[in-house]
Amino acid sequence: MEFFQAVIQRRRAIAWFWVLLLVFVHNGKQTISVSNYLVGLGSYDITGPAADVNMMGYANSDQTASGIHFRLRSRAFIVAEPQGNRVVFVNLDACMGSQLVTLKVLERLKARYGNLYTEKNVAISGIHTHAGPGGYLQYVVYIVTSLGFVRQSFDALVDGIEQSIILAHDNLHSGSVYVNKGEILDAGVNRSPSAYLNNPSAERAKYKYDVDKEMTLLKFVDDQWGPVGSFNWFATHGTSMSRTNELISGDNKGTAARLMEDWFDQKSSGRIANINPRRVSNIVQGPQGNHHELLELAASFKSTSGKPVTKYLSIARRVRNSLRSADRPRFVSAFCQSNCGDVSPNTLGAFCTDTGLPCDFNHSTCGGKNELCYGRGPGYPDEFESTRIIGENQFKKAADLFNTASEKLNGKIDFRHTYLDFTQLEVTLPKQGGGSETVKTCPAAMGFGFAAGTTDGPGAFDFKQGDSTGNPFWKLVRNVLKTPSQEQKDCQQPKPILLDTGEMKQPYDWAASILPVQMLKIGQMVILSVPGEFTTMAGRRLRDAVSAVFKEKVHVVIAGLTNTYSQYITTYEEYEMQRYEGASTLYGPHTLSAYIQEFTKLATAIVTGKPVEAGPQPPDLLNKQISLLPGVVVDSTPLGVKFGDVKTDIAKDSTFKKGDTVTVVFWSACPRNDLMTEGTFALVELLQGQDTWVPAFDDDDICLRFKWSRPSKLSAQSHATIEWRIPQSTASGVYRVTHFGASKNLFGSISHFTGSSSAFVVK
């Protein structure tokens, strides 16, 4: 009897073992069976020069970098089949992808990894912030206002992209990818509604809104570590920061990424349950005591005299370095750009600055002038607040999609890529009544409406959007540079040509002729890498055409401003209106049809398993670049003053409340001497115990602004103003403000320095 009981108990134990094993396999994070891919993510600093360099986006020669709102980053993901294909997607806190940057990154990847990463399976996309350093594109028209090519901007991007891909590659582990979608109703409006309304009414009737409201998010889960990142695509311009802003900023999408990464780090730490951005001061407690005791303690820490330090101290003191677990992969969250061509984040609408009335509907003018018509963000008149709101709206939706993502990507990884000469591409179009006709694209040209700018950043002089005739005076000016041929005029109709950039070759090419088109497929996820800004309806048509090729249900997203930049792509009907976007559609009225034709070919090649031709190689114009931006000659301070000394200190016995602004001014040097890559120029430190200062906020925090200035344009002296807007989540305690910098002497050598303010109390 005992024997049978033992057998029964043994069988029960075995049964329970298998039940528990099945539960573990279903729920466990560390089981290989839950994964179908290798996933890896990486992130690296690409902030670049924070002084003197013209910002890329608005083409405003007066808008030069003079400090940092928060830092810019390159964020990369790699998804690979364990024994098969892999794809790389890089999202840049930069205005757009650059053909030259892409070429040089690919050269480095080839030297390091052989043919593992090539132009076929690597996509490099920009978020379209208009608040990053310019001078990194290779075509003349895009580097005029930056005084030519800026090597520091270029190197910061190439180095950062390479490093982010290396990190992603080194982080590759078994994992899974999930996709989720949802609507954001308060992050974008159509800034060219009159052009949108020119699309067929039957087509417009299929859509509830005149801009795309859908965000598509990928969630990356490591088998060992759990969630390690997310990338999402949503269409809204990076123009919450205005054309007069001079602080480097990732604008609304960079803001969203910073909020999302801090939220996850804070959430995963288990220390704080809400979704406020992580703040170190909530984690490391400062000295406890009543207000009088804190004031006495603060009074014992006077401002420090500037002193020399190693160049690595600012890296070591960086907030997120000090908090990150060394063995766990860093959580990476990217907010990628999509078909944002006619989508503005200035959601209150466009108004005349002189009257306060809405701008003219068709031309976005005020009394016939475009200069007075500006879009207003939700935080108007505070552009920083508008940036925060639009960024936070995207972050909140992304966090929700991240938390609820359940559809797992399954299936093969594939990709197709080809280069095309867009100056003479033949496009076959169906004719009404049957049959087809062949049309062509044109050499690149900009219309008069381009110079009018947009409601996000109006142009100058007497240009206006919707100009289909042009101005005789400006045509004379145009002809001094290049008179377009009659064939070019006919090809670009109804666009009146202001700049015939595709046919301007001195001192080298003014615009791209050869463009990349690329498709990445991860299971049921399809990413269309487009080298420009598709408008809302143009993007819809492209997505629909590609979706129709695939037999299974797929999620198709447009990754705008990827691999190179060729301005805008509108529908044929929008092109006829010649608003800014149509005037900036370089290759003529059939540009969109050309893209649809070629992306359909790529999709068909993936479905049938056939290769595509490589196409003509784009030029590498690095050796032809002209740089006119003067370098830093020398830095100096007044007699008896050291670099890092405090010029304007905190008032004695100061106490600040949450919501107040703390301002300290230091004697400084040009930030171009050392970009402080992966470091910081500015730091807020919290006193721990009686004598230990721990990093609390740095210049990658949205609440801390680093502003740099000279007393006069040619002065060798300069100041660093650090402003800390104290967040509501800040812990009470004793704080101080610290500045890091690097100076250059007459012999060209660089010396690093630091200095700190007097301590103060936050209650």
Secondary structure, DSSP 8 states (H G I E B T S, - for coil): -HHHHHHHHHHHHHHHHHHHHHHHHHH-SS-GGG--EEEEEEEEE-----EEEEEESS--TT-EEEEESS--EEEEEEEE-TTS-EEEEEEESSSS--HHHHHHHHHHHHHHHTTSS-TTTEEEEE--BSSEE----SSGGGSTTTTB--HHHHHHHHHHHHHHHHHHHHT-EEEEEEEEEEE-SSS-EES-HHHHTTS-HHHHTT-SSSS--EEEEEEEEETTTEEEEEEEE----B-SS-TT--SB--HHHHHHHHHHHHHHHHHHHTS--S-S---GGGTS------HHHHHHHHHT------EE--TTHHHHT-HHHHHS-SSS---EEEEE--S-TTEES-TTEEEETTT-SB--TTT--BTTBSTTEEEE-TTTT-HHHHHHHHHHHHHHHHHHHHHH--EE--S-EEEEEEEEETTS-EEEEE-TTS-EEEEE--S--EEHHHHTEETTEE--TT--TT-SS--HHHHHHHHHH----HHHHHHHTT--EEE-GGG--SSS-SS-SEEEEEEEEETTEEEEE-SSEE-HHHHHHHHHHHHHH-SS--EEEEE-SBSS--BEE--HHHHHHT-HHHHTBTT-TTHHHHHHHHHHHHHHHHHHT------------GGG--B-----------TT--TT-EEE---TT-EE-TT-EEEEEEEE--GGG---TTS-SEEEEEEETTTEEEEEEETTSTTEEEEEE-SSTT-S-EEEEEEEE--TT--SEEEEEEEEEEEE-TT--EEEEEEE---EEE-
